[in-house]
Amino acid sequence: MIGYALLALSYWRAFDFSEEKRWIAWLLAVVYAVTDEFHQSFVPGRHPSLWDVVIFDNLGALISLWLANRYKKRKRPNPVRPIVEETNS
């Protein structure tokens, strides 16, 4: 879960944390999870699992994007009060 959480956040960062592209970041992480499970079908001793994609990888990506979005909305500066105040010298 943590790996796909970080992957989704990395994709969203590549899109400059754009609200419209948050779901594209999630989709890219899930598509990567599907290709990873496909790859596991060729590795001896490993087996692919659709449940792994649906439950763990998907939820890791969703939860991280949700938490990052909540944090991003909370950290917005107040548009009325300037960040740097001018001083008269």
C-alpha distances in whole Angstrom, upper triangle without the diagonal:
4,5,5,6,9,10,11,12,14,15,17,18,20,21,23,21,23,22,23,21,18,17,18,15,13,15,15,11,11,15,13,11,14,16,13,14,18,18,17,20,22,21,23,21,18,18,16,14,14,13,9,10,11,9,5,5,8,7,4,7,10,9,9,12,14,14,15,18,19,20,21,24,24,25,28,31,34,36,40,39,39,37,40,43,46,49,52,54
4,6,5,6,8,10,11,12,14,15,16,18,20,21,19,22,22,23,21,18,18,19,15,14,16,16,12,13,16,14,12,16,17,15,16,20,19,19,22,24,22,24,23,20,20,19,18,18,16,13,13,14,13,9,8,11,10,6,8,11,10,9,12,14,13,14,17,18,18,20,22,23,23,26,29,32,35,38,37,37,34,37,40,43,46,50,51
4,5,5,6,9,10,11,12,14,15,17,19,20,19,21,22,23,20,17,18,17,14,13,15,13,10,12,14,11,10,14,15,12,14,17,16,16,20,21,20,22,21,18,19,17,17,17,16,13,12,15,14,10,8,11,11,8,9,12,12,10,13,16,15,15,18,20,20,21,24,25,25,27,31,34,36,39,39,38,35,38,41,44,47,50,52
4,5,5,6,8,10,10,12,14,15,17,18,17,19,19,20,17,14,14,14,11,9,11,10,6,8,11,9,8,12,13,11,13,16,16,16,19,21,20,23,22,19,19,16,15,15,14,11,10,12,11,9,6,8,9,6,5,9,10,9,11,13,14,14,16,18,19,20,22,24,24,26,30,33,34,38,38,37,35,37,41,44,47,50,52
4,5,5,6,9,10,11,12,14,16,17,15,17,17,18,16,13,13,14,10,9,12,12,8,10,13,12,11,15,16,15,17,20,20,20,23,25,24,27,25,22,22,20,18,18,17,14,12,14,13,10,8,9,8,5,4,7,7,5,8,10,10,10,13,15,15,16,19,20,21,23,26,29,31,34,34,34,31,34,38,41,44,47,49
4,5,5,6,9,10,10,12,14,15,14,17,17,19,16,13,15,15,11,11,14,12,9,12,15,13,13,16,17,15,18,21,20,20,24,25,24,27,26,23,23,21,21,20,20,17,15,17,16,13,11,12,12,8,7,11,10,7,9,12,12,11,14,16,15,16,19,20,20,22,25,29,30,34,34,33,30,33,36,39,42,45,47
4,5,5,6,9,10,11,13,14,13,16,17,18,14,12,13,12,9,9,11,9,6,10,11,9,10,14,14,13,16,18,18,18,22,23,22,25,25,22,22,20,19,19,19,16,14,16,16,13,10,11,12,9,7,11,12,9,10,14,14,13,15,18,18,18,21,22,22,24,27,30,32,35,35,34,32,34,38,41,43,47,48
4,5,5,6,9,10,11,13,11,13,13,14,11,9,9,9,5,6,8,7,5,9,11,10,11,14,15,15,17,19,20,20,23,25,25,28,28,24,24,21,20,19,19,16,14,15,15,13,10,10,11,8,5,8,10,7,7,11,12,10,12,15,15,15,18,20,20,22,25,28,29,33,33,32,30,33,36,39,42,46,47
4,5,5,6,9,10,10,9,12,13,14,11,9,11,11,7,8,12,11,9,12,15,14,14,18,19,18,20,23,23,24,27,28,28,31,30,27,27,24,23,22,22,19,17,18,18,16,13,13,13,10,8,10,10,7,6,10,10,8,10,13,13,12,15,17,17,18,22,25,26,30,30,29,27,29,33,36,39,42,44
4,5,5,6,9,10,10,12,14,15,12,11,13,12,8,10,13,11,9,13,15,13,15,18,18,17,20,22,22,23,26,27,27,30,30,27,27,25,24,23,23,21,18,20,20,18,15,15,16,13,10,13,14,10,10,14,14,11,13,17,16,15,18,20,19,20,23,27,28,31,31,30,28,30,34,36,39,42,44
4,5,5,7,9,9,11,12,13,9,8,10,8,5,8,10,8,8,11,12,11,14,16,16,17,20,21,21,23,26,27,27,30,30,27,27,24,24,22,23,20,18,19,20,18,15,14,16,14,10,12,14,12,10,14,15,12,14,17,17,16,18,21,20,21,24,27,28,32,32,31,29,31,35,37,40,44,45
4,5,5,7,5,7,9,10,7,6,9,8,5,8,11,10,10,13,15,14,16,19,19,20,22,24,24,26,29,30,30,33,33,30,29,27,26,24,24,22,19,20,20,19,16,15,16,14,11,12,13,10,8,11,13,10,10,14,14,12,15,18,17,18,21,24,24,28,29,28,26,28,32,34,38,41,43
4,5,5,5,8,11,13,10,9,12,12,9,12,14,13,13,16,17,17,19,21,22,22,25,26,26,28,31,32,31,35,35,32,31,29,28,27,27,25,22,23,23,21,18,18,18,16,13,15,15,12,10,14,14,10,12,15,14,12,15,17,16,17,19,23,23,27,27,26,23,26,30,32,35,38,40
4,5,7,9,12,13,10,10,13,11,9,12,14,12,13,16,17,16,18,21,21,21,24,25,25,27,30,31,31,34,35,31,31,29,29,27,28,25,23,24,25,23,20,19,20,18,15,17,18,15,13,17,17,14,15,18,18,15,18,21,19,20,22,26,26,29,30,28,26,28,32,34,37,40,41
4,5,6,9,9,7,8,11,9,8,12,13,12,13,17,17,17,20,22,22,23,25,27,27,29,31,33,33,36,37,33,33,30,29,28,28,26,23,24,25,24,20,19,20,19,15,16,18,15,13,16,17,14,13,17,17,14,17,20,19,18,21,24,24,27,28,27,25,27,31,33,36,39,41
4,5,9,11,9,10,13,12,11,14,16,15,16,19,20,20,22,25,25,26,28,30,30,32,34,36,36,39,39,36,36,33,32,30,31,29,26,26,27,25,22,21,22,20,17,17,19,16,13,16,16,13,12,16,15,12,14,17,16,15,17,20,20,24,24,23,21,24,27,29,33,36,37
4,6,9,7,7,11,11,9,12,15,14,15,18,19,19,21,24,25,25,27,29,30,31,34,35,35,39,38,35,34,32,31,29,28,27,24,24,24,23,20,19,19,18,14,14,15,13,10,12,13,9,9,12,12,9,11,14,13,13,16,19,19,23,24,23,21,24,27,30,33,36,38
4,5,5,6,10,10,10,12,14,15,16,18,20,20,22,24,25,26,29,30,31,32,35,36,37,40,40,37,36,33,32,29,29,28,25,25,25,25,22,20,20,19,16,16,17,15,12,13,15,12,10,13,14,11,12,15,15,14,17,19,19,23,24,23,22,25,28,30,34,37,39
4,6,5,8,10,10,12,14,15,16,18,20,21,22,24,26,27,29,30,31,33,35,37,37,41,40,37,36,32,31,28,28,27,24,23,24,24,21,19,19,19,15,14,15,14,10,11,13,11,8,12,13,10,11,14,15,14,17,19,19,23,24,24,23,26,29,32,35,38,41
4,6,7,8,10,12,13,14,16,17,18,20,22,23,25,26,28,29,30,32,34,36,37,40,40,37,35,32,30,28,28,27,24,23,24,24,21,19,20,20,16,15,17,16,12,14,16,14,12,15,17,14,14,18,19,17,20,22,22,25,27,27,26,29,32,35,38,41,44
4,5,5,6,9,10,11,13,14,15,17,19,20,21,23,25,26,27,29,31,33,33,37,37,33,32,29,28,25,26,24,21,21,22,22,19,17,18,17,14,13,16,15,11,13,16,13,12,16,17,14,16,19,19,19,22,24,24,28,29,28,27,30,33,36,39,42,44
4,5,5,6,9,10,11,13,14,16,17,19,20,21,23,25,26,27,30,32,32,35,35,31,30,27,26,23,23,22,19,18,19,19,16,14,14,14,11,10,12,11,7,9,12,10,9,13,14,12,14,17,17,17,21,23,24,27,29,28,27,30,33,36,39,43,45
4,5,5,6,9,10,10,12,14,15,16,18,20,21,23,24,26,28,30,31,34,34,30,28,25,23,20,21,20,16,16,17,17,15,12,13,14,10,9,12,12,9,11,14,13,12,15,17,16,17,20,21,21,24,27,27,31,32,32,31,34,37,40,43,46,48
4,5,5,6,9,10,10,12,14,15,16,18,20,21,22,24,26,28,29,32,33,29,27,24,23,20,21,20,17,17,19,18,15,13,15,15,11,11,15,14,11,14,16,15,14,18,19,18,19,22,23,23,26,29,29,32,34,33,32,35,38,40,44,47,49
4,5,5,6,9,10,11,12,14,16,17,19,20,21,23,25,27,27,31,31,27,26,23,22,20,20,19,15,16,17,16,13,11,13,12,9,10,13,11,9,12,14,12,13,16,17,16,18,21,21,21,25,28,28,32,33,32,30,33,37,39,42,46,47
4,6,5,6,9,10,11,13,14,15,17,19,20,21,23,26,26,29,29,25,24,21,19,17,17,16,12,12,14,13,10,8,10,10,6,7,10,10,8,10,13,12,13,16,17,17,18,21,22,23,26,29,30,33,34,34,32,35,39,41,45,48,50
4,5,5,6,8,10,11,12,14,15,17,18,20,22,24,25,28,28,24,23,19,18,16,16,15,12,12,14,14,11,9,12,12,9,10,13,13,11,14,17,16,16,19,21,20,22,25,25,26,30,32,33,36,37,37,35,38,42,44,48,51,53
4,5,5,6,9,10,11,12,14,15,16,18,20,22,23,26,27,23,22,19,18,16,18,16,12,14,16,15,11,11,14,13,10,12,15,14,13,16,18,17,17,21,22,21,23,26,26,27,30,33,33,37,38,37,35,38,42,44,47,51,52
4,6,5,6,9,10,10,12,14,15,16,19,21,21,24,24,21,20,17,16,14,15,13,10,12,13,12,8,8,11,10,7,10,12,11,11,14,16,15,16,20,20,20,22,25,25,26,30,33,34,37,38,37,35,38,42,44,47,51,52
4,5,5,6,9,10,11,12,14,15,17,20,20,23,23,19,18,14,13,11,12,11,7,8,11,10,7,6,10,10,8,10,13,13,13,15,18,18,18,21,22,22,24,27,28,29,32,35,36,40,40,40,38,41,44,47,50,54,56
4,5,5,6,9,10,11,12,14,16,18,19,22,23,19,18,14,14,12,14,13,9,11,14,13,10,10,13,13,11,13,17,16,16,18,21,20,21,24,25,25,27,30,30,31,35,37,38,42,43,42,40,43,46,49,52,55,57
4,5,5,6,9,10,10,12,15,16,17,20,21,17,16,13,14,13,15,12,9,12,14,13,9,10,14,13,11,14,17,16,16,19,21,20,22,25,25,25,27,30,30,31,35,38,39,42,43,42,40,42,46,48,52,55,56
4,5,5,6,9,10,11,13,15,15,19,18,15,14,10,10,10,11,9,6,9,11,10,7,8,11,11,10,13,15,15,16,19,20,20,22,24,25,26,28,30,31,32,36,39,40,43,44,43,41,44,47,50,53,56,58
4,5,5,6,9,10,11,14,15,18,18,15,13,9,9,8,10,9,6,9,12,12,9,10,14,14,13,15,18,18,19,21,23,23,24,27,28,29,31,33,34,35,39,41,42,46,46,46,44,47,50,53,56,59,61
4,5,5,6,9,10,12,13,17,18,14,13,10,11,11,14,12,10,13,16,15,12,13,17,16,15,18,21,20,21,24,25,25,26,29,30,30,32,35,35,36,40,43,44,47,48,47,45,47,51,54,57,60,61
4,5,5,6,9,10,11,14,15,11,11,8,10,11,13,10,9,13,15,13,10,13,16,15,15,18,20,20,20,23,25,25,26,29,30,30,32,34,35,36,40,43,44,48,48,47,45,47,51,53,56,60,61
4,5,5,7,9,10,13,13,9,8,5,7,8,10,8,8,11,13,12,11,13,16,16,16,18,21,21,22,24,26,26,28,30,31,32,34,36,37,38,42,45,46,50,50,49,47,50,53,56,59,62,64
4,5,5,8,10,13,14,11,9,6,9,10,13,12,11,14,16,16,14,16,19,19,19,21,24,24,25,27,29,29,30,33,34,34,37,39,39,41,44,47,48,52,52,51,49,52,56,58,61,64,66
4,5,6,7,11,12,10,9,8,11,13,15,13,13,16,18,17,15,17,20,20,20,23,25,24,25,28,30,29,31,34,34,35,37,39,40,41,44,48,49,52,52,52,49,52,55,58,61,64,65
4,5,5,8,9,6,6,6,9,11,14,12,12,16,17,16,14,17,20,19,20,23,24,24,26,28,30,30,32,34,35,35,38,40,40,42,45,48,50,53,53,53,50,53,56,59,62,65,66
4,6,8,9,7,5,5,9,12,14,13,14,17,18,18,17,19,22,22,22,25,27,27,29,31,32,33,34,37,38,38,41,43,43,45,48,51,53,56,56,56,53,56,60,62,65,69,70
4,6,9,8,8,9,13,15,18,16,17,20,22,21,20,22,25,24,25,28,30,29,31,33,35,35,37,39,40,40,43,45,45,47,50,53,54,58,58,57,55,57,61,63,66,69,70
4,6,6,8,10,13,16,18,16,17,21,22,20,19,22,25,24,24,28,29,29,30,33,34,34,36,39,39,40,42,44,44,46,49,53,54,58,57,57,54,56,60,62,65,69,69
4,6,8,11,14,18,20,18,19,23,23,22,22,25,27,26,27,30,31,31,33,36,36,37,39,41,41,42,45,47,47,49,52,56,57,61,60,60,57,59,63,65,68,72,72
4,7,10,13,17,18,16,18,21,22,20,20,24,25,25,26,29,30,30,32,34,35,36,38,40,40,42,44,45,46,48,52,55,56,60,60,59,56,59,62,65,68,71,72
4,7,10,13,14,13,15,18,18,17,17,20,22,21,23,25,26,27,29,31,32,32,35,37,37,38,41,42,43,45,48,51,53,57,56,56,53,56,59,62,65,68,69
4,7,10,12,11,13,15,16,15,16,18,20,20,22,24,25,26,28,30,31,32,34,36,37,38,40,42,42,44,48,51,52,56,56,56,53,56,59,62,65,69,70
4,7,9,8,9,12,13,13,13,15,18,18,19,21,23,24,25,27,29,29,31,33,34,35,37,39,40,42,45,48,50,53,53,53,51,54,57,60,63,66,68
4,5,5,7,9,10,11,11,13,15,16,17,19,21,22,23,25,26,28,29,31,32,33,35,37,38,40,44,47,48,51,52,52,50,53,56,59,62,65,67
4,5,5,6,9,10,10,11,13,15,16,17,19,21,21,23,25,26,27,29,31,32,33,35,37,38,42,45,46,49,50,50,48,51,54,57,61,64,66
4,5,5,6,8,9,10,11,13,15,15,17,19,20,21,23,25,26,27,29,30,32,33,35,37,41,43,45,48,49,49,47,50,53,56,59,63,65
4,6,6,5,6,8,10,11,13,14,15,17,19,20,21,23,24,26,27,29,31,32,33,35,39,42,43,47,47,47,45,48,51,54,57,61,62
4,6,6,5,6,9,10,10,12,14,15,16,18,20,21,22,24,26,27,28,30,32,33,37,40,41,44,45,45,43,46,49,52,55,59,61
4,6,7,5,7,10,11,11,13,15,16,17,19,21,21,23,25,26,27,29,31,33,36,39,40,44,44,44,43,46,49,52,55,59,61
4,6,6,6,8,10,10,12,14,15,16,18,20,21,22,24,25,27,28,30,32,36,38,40,43,43,44,42,45,48,51,54,58,60
4,6,5,6,9,10,10,12,14,15,16,18,20,21,22,24,26,27,28,31,34,37,39,42,42,42,40,43,47,50,53,56,58
4,6,5,6,9,10,11,13,14,16,17,18,20,21,23,25,26,27,29,33,36,37,41,41,41,39,42,45,48,51,55,56
4,5,5,6,9,10,11,12,14,16,17,18,20,21,23,25,26,28,31,34,35,39,39,39,37,41,44,47,50,54,55
4,5,5,6,8,10,10,12,14,15,16,18,20,21,22,24,26,30,32,34,37,38,38,36,39,42,46,49,52,54
4,6,5,6,9,10,11,12,14,16,17,18,20,21,23,25,28,31,33,36,36,36,34,37,41,44,47,50,52
4,6,5,6,9,10,11,12,14,15,16,18,20,21,23,27,29,31,34,35,35,32,36,39,42,45,48,50
4,6,5,6,9,10,11,12,14,15,17,18,20,22,25,28,29,33,33,34,32,35,38,41,45,48,50
4,6,5,6,8,10,11,12,14,15,17,18,20,24,27,29,32,32,32,31,34,37,40,43,47,49
4,5,5,6,8,10,10,12,14,15,16,19,22,25,27,30,30,30,28,31,34,38,41,44,46
4,6,5,6,9,10,10,12,14,15,17,21,23,25,28,29,29,27,30,33,36,39,43,45
4,6,5,6,9,10,11,12,14,16,20,22,24,27,28,28,26,30,33,36,39,43,45
4,5,5,6,9,10,11,12,15,18,21,23,26,26,27,25,28,31,34,37,41,43
4,5,5,6,9,10,11,13,16,19,21,24,24,24,22,25,29,32,35,38,40
4,5,5,6,9,10,11,15,17,19,22,23,23,22,25,28,31,34,38,40
4,5,5,6,9,11,14,16,18,21,22,23,21,25,27,31,34,37,40
4,6,5,6,9,12,15,17,20,20,21,19,22,25,28,31,35,37
4,5,5,7,10,13,15,18,18,18,17,20,23,26,29,33,35
4,6,6,9,11,13,16,17,18,17,20,23,26,29,33,35
4,6,9,10,13,16,16,17,16,19,22,25,28,32,34
4,6,9,12,15,14,14,13,16,19,22,25,29,31
4,7,9,12,12,12,11,15,17,20,24,27,30
4,6,9,8,8,7,11,13,17,20,23,26
4,6,6,7,8,12,13,16,19,23,26
4,6,7,9,12,13,16,19,22,25
4,6,9,12,12,14,17,20,23
4,7,9,9,12,15,17,21
4,5,6,9,12,15,18
4,6,10,13,16,19
4,6,9,13,15
4,7,10,13
4,7,9
4,6
4
